[in-house]
Amino acid sequence: MSFYTFVEGPLLWIAGLTFVIGTLIRIGLVLVVSFRTDKIMYEHFRWKPVLSTFFRWLSPLNKDVAKNPVFTLLVYVFHLCLIVAPVWYSTHIMLWEESRFGWYWTPIPDRWADWMTLIVIGIAVFFLLRRILSPSVRLISTFADYALIVVTALPFVTGYFLTHGALQGVAFLGEHMQLLHMLSGELMLILIPFTKLSHFVLFFFSRAATAVEFGRRGYSM
């Protein structure tokens, strides 16, 4: 078995299963710990404050926009493009359709995916420079914070170069861009359950717990 075959086969399965199982374990641990330490939250659980806070925080017009409009909107757009571009990209959907699952859903136009990819890359560069140049942000940043920005951006950088053949003239990169794209995506999937990237799902649990507590005290958030 060649290394390329391993990356597009067994390693992809390993990455996917690590992402799914690892994420489910993280969710399970959060629920177990919260049930042991915050039983009162379950006793007062109500869907209304939970759904209300989800709507407010997921809306691009939430209250934080007024406090820091540029940064908040960049964060919102970044996460939106981060999800939509790879999930609704036509080639990715074609791979799912040709796989053993046979799944298909309507893709977005490729030019939209291109623009979203560039947006993700541009905002990731901004986030990285912000951590480097802002003293207050740099003070609370760790090596992992810088590394995760790079890890998040790499699948989009390699994907854009791959689809546009931008580095075909560069010997190693031009010949192995598809391999680098797969490796970067698989690395991201593997790291998600074990790093701050897990906030994509744990966010909802932390917000729900806070919303229930505020709702129990008669406040909304």
N, C-alpha and C positions, 0 to 999 in steps of 0.2 A: 504494500500500500504506500503510495507516494504521500508526501507531506500535504500537498494540495488536497488529495482525496480525503485525508484525515481531517483537515480543517473544514471542508464542506460537508463532511459526513459525521463521524463520531464526535468531533469536537463541537460541532453545532448542536448535536443532541445533548452533550454534556452541559454546554452553556445554557441551552433552553431549559433543561431540567433543573439546573442550579438556580436559574432565575425564578422559575415557578415554585419549586419546592422550598427554596430558601426564603422567598417572599411569604409563602404560606406559614412557614415556621416563625418568621418574625412577627406576623400578625397573630399567630397563636400565642407566642410568648407575651406579646402586649396584652392580649385578652386575659391570659392566666394571671399575670402580675397585677393588672388593674382590678381583676375580680377579688384578689387577695387583699389588696390595699385600699381599694375605693369601692367597697360594696354599696356605699350610700349612693354612688352614682347610678348603679343599676336599679336601686330601689326608686329613684326619682327620674329614671330615663323617660324622656318624652321626645317624640319625633319632631315636633314643631320647632323648638329652638335649634335642634341639630340641622334640619333642612334649611332653616333660616340663615344660620351662620355659613353653611356651605354656599348658599346662593350669594351672600354678601361677599365672601372671600374669593369666590371664583368669578365674580362679575368684574369686568374691566373698569367699572365705575365705582369700585368699593371706596370706603372712606380713606384708605391710605393713599389714593391717587392725589387727593388734595394736599397731603403732607409732603409727598415726594413724587410728583406726577411723572417725571421723566423716568426715574429708576423703576417705579412700580409698573408702568406701562411696558418698559423693556422686559421686565421679568415675565409679565403676562404674555407678551408676544413671543418671547423665547420659548416658554413652555408649550404654548400652542403649536408653534412650528416644529418644536422638538418631537411632538407626538404625531401631528398630522402628516408631515413630510414622509417619514419612513413607513408609516402604517398604510397610507393611501397612495404610495408611489406605485405606478403601474407595473414596473418590473418586479418589485417585491410581491405584489399581488399575483403576478403570473407565476412566480416561483411557488407560492402557496397553492395555486390551482394545479400545478404540475406535480405537487408532492402527493404523498399517500393520503393526505387529508382532503384534497380536492376543494379547498375553500376558495371562494371568489366573492369580492365585493367591488362596487364601483370605484374606480380610481379617480384621483384629481388629475387635471391636465399636467403634463410633464413640466411645462413652463412654470406652473404654480409651485411644483415641488422644487424646481431649480431656485426660484426666488426665496422660498422658505429655507432651503439649505443655506443659501448665502446669508440670510438673516440670522440663522442660528450661529453660523461661523462668526459673523460680525459682532453679534452681541456677546458671544463667548470671549472674543478678543477684548471687548470692553470690560467684561467681568474680570478677566485676568489682569488687565492694566489697572483696574480700580483697586484690586487687592495689592498690587505692587506699589502703586503711587499714592494711595490714600493712607496717611499715617494711622488713622483710627481703625480702618479696616485691616491694614497690615498687622496691627498689634494683636488682633484676635485670630489671625489666619495661621493655619498650620500647613505643612507640606502637602497633606492630603487634600486640603482645599484647592491648592493650585493644581495638583495632579488630576483631581476629578473634573475640573474644567477642561483640561486637555483631553482626558479620556472621553468626555461627553462630546467634544467637538470633533475628535478624530474620525468617527464613522461618517460624519457629514463632509469633512475635508476630503477623505479618500473616496467617498462616493461621488462627490462632484468631479474630482479629477478623473475618476474612472469613466463616468458617463460622457465627459467632454474631451477625454484624451489629452488633457492639458500637459501631462508630463511624459508623453510617449517618447520624446527624444532623449529622456534621461534613462540610461541603461537599466539600472536595477528597479527604480520606481516605475518606469513605464512597463516593464515586463511583469511586475508583481503587484500592480495596484489592486487588482481584484482580490488577491490573497491578503493584502494589507487591509482592505476594506472589510473582508470577512473576519479577520483576526481582531480588528479594532471593535467591531460590533459585538463579537463574542466576549471580548474582554469586558466591555461595558455591561453586558448581560450578567456575567459572572460576578462582577463587583457590586451590582445594585443591592442585593440583599444584605451585604456586609458593610456597607458604607452609608454616607449621608444621602446617596442617591435613592435610598429606600424611602425618602420622604415623599416620593410620588404616591405612595399608598398610605404610609403611616401618618401623613398629614391629616387625612380624614378622621383617623381615630383620635388624634390629639385634639383636633378642633371639636369633634363631637363631645369628648370628655369635658373640655372647657365650656362648651355651650350648655351642657346639662348642668354643670355647676353654677354657671351664671343664671340659667333659667330657674334653678332651685332657689336662688337668692332674690329672684324677681327682676333680674337685669337681662338685657339682650346684648348681643355682640355681633 
